[in-house]
Amino acid sequence: MKSHCLVLILFLIVDIYLDAERFLDALHYAKEGCHHHGDDLIFLFKLGQCYLGQGDGAKAVDQLMQYS
């Protein structure tokens, strides 16, 4: 249960930063999520959103292709 809560909190932090268009901050926490919860595909998806927000379409596609 504790691990699931930490994943949710990290996910929400990334979402808040994305909504605020603070893409570098969101990217930091999305990478943390991938590092600590690599089997959770949602963080790969969030990485793609971060890269897209920064204008790096190539990296966004790479991340989103891993998600599919």
GUMARVO-601215 format. One record per residue (C-alpha): residue number from 1; y, x, z negated. Coordinates in Angstrom, 1 decimal. Layout:
N
n: NUM, Y: Y, X: X, Z: Z
...
END
This chain:
68
n: 1, Y: 0.0, X: 0.0, Z: 0.0
n: 2, Y: 2.4, X: 2.8, Z: -0.9
n: 3, Y: 1.9, X: 4.5, Z: 2.5
n: 4, Y: 2.5, X: 1.2, Z: 4.3
n: 5, Y: 5.8, X: 0.7, Z: 2.4
n: 6, Y: 7.0, X: 4.2, Z: 3.3
n: 7, Y: 6.2, X: 3.6, Z: 7.0
n: 8, Y: 8.2, X: 0.4, Z: 6.8
n: 9, Y: 11.2, X: 2.0, Z: 5.1
n: 10, Y: 11.3, X: 4.8, Z: 7.6
n: 11, Y: 11.0, X: 2.4, Z: 10.5
n: 12, Y: 13.9, X: 0.3, Z: 9.1
n: 13, Y: 16.1, X: 3.5, Z: 8.6
n: 14, Y: 15.5, X: 4.3, Z: 12.3
n: 15, Y: 16.3, X: 0.8, Z: 13.3
n: 16, Y: 19.6, X: 0.7, Z: 11.3
n: 17, Y: 20.7, X: 4.0, Z: 12.8
n: 18, Y: 19.8, X: 2.7, Z: 16.3
n: 19, Y: 21.8, X: -0.4, Z: 15.7
n: 20, Y: 24.8, X: 1.7, Z: 14.6
n: 21, Y: 24.4, X: 3.8, Z: 17.7
n: 22, Y: 23.9, X: 6.9, Z: 15.5
n: 23, Y: 21.2, X: 8.2, Z: 17.8
n: 24, Y: 20.9, X: 11.7, Z: 16.4
n: 25, Y: 20.3, X: 10.4, Z: 12.9
n: 26, Y: 17.8, X: 7.9, Z: 14.3
n: 27, Y: 16.0, X: 10.6, Z: 16.2
n: 28, Y: 15.7, X: 12.7, Z: 13.0
n: 29, Y: 13.9, X: 9.9, Z: 11.2
n: 30, Y: 11.8, X: 8.9, Z: 14.2
n: 31, Y: 10.6, X: 12.5, Z: 14.4
n: 32, Y: 9.8, X: 12.4, Z: 10.7
n: 33, Y: 7.9, X: 9.2, Z: 11.2
n: 34, Y: 5.9, X: 10.9, Z: 14.0
n: 35, Y: 5.2, X: 14.0, Z: 11.9
n: 36, Y: 4.0, X: 12.1, Z: 8.9
n: 37, Y: 2.5, X: 9.0, Z: 10.6
n: 38, Y: 1.4, X: 10.4, Z: 14.0
n: 39, Y: -1.2, X: 7.7, Z: 14.5
n: 40, Y: 1.5, X: 4.9, Z: 14.2
n: 41, Y: 2.6, X: 4.3, Z: 17.8
n: 42, Y: 5.8, X: 2.5, Z: 16.7
n: 43, Y: 7.5, X: 5.8, Z: 16.0
n: 44, Y: 6.7, X: 7.0, Z: 19.6
n: 45, Y: 8.4, X: 3.9, Z: 20.8
n: 46, Y: 11.4, X: 4.5, Z: 18.5
n: 47, Y: 11.6, X: 8.1, Z: 19.7
n: 48, Y: 11.9, X: 6.7, Z: 23.2
n: 49, Y: 14.7, X: 4.4, Z: 22.1
n: 50, Y: 16.5, X: 7.3, Z: 20.5
n: 51, Y: 16.3, X: 9.5, Z: 23.6
n: 52, Y: 17.4, X: 6.5, Z: 25.8
n: 53, Y: 20.4, X: 6.0, Z: 23.5
n: 54, Y: 21.4, X: 9.6, Z: 23.9
n: 55, Y: 21.2, X: 9.3, Z: 27.7
n: 56, Y: 18.1, X: 11.4, Z: 28.1
n: 57, Y: 16.1, X: 9.1, Z: 30.3
n: 58, Y: 13.4, X: 11.7, Z: 31.1
n: 59, Y: 12.5, X: 12.2, Z: 27.5
n: 60, Y: 12.7, X: 8.5, Z: 26.8
n: 61, Y: 10.2, X: 7.8, Z: 29.6
n: 62, Y: 7.8, X: 10.5, Z: 28.3
n: 63, Y: 7.8, X: 9.0, Z: 24.8
n: 64, Y: 7.5, X: 5.4, Z: 26.1
n: 65, Y: 4.6, X: 6.3, Z: 28.4
n: 66, Y: 2.8, X: 7.6, Z: 25.3
n: 67, Y: 3.4, X: 4.3, Z: 23.7
n: 68, Y: 1.8, X: 2.3, Z: 26.5
END
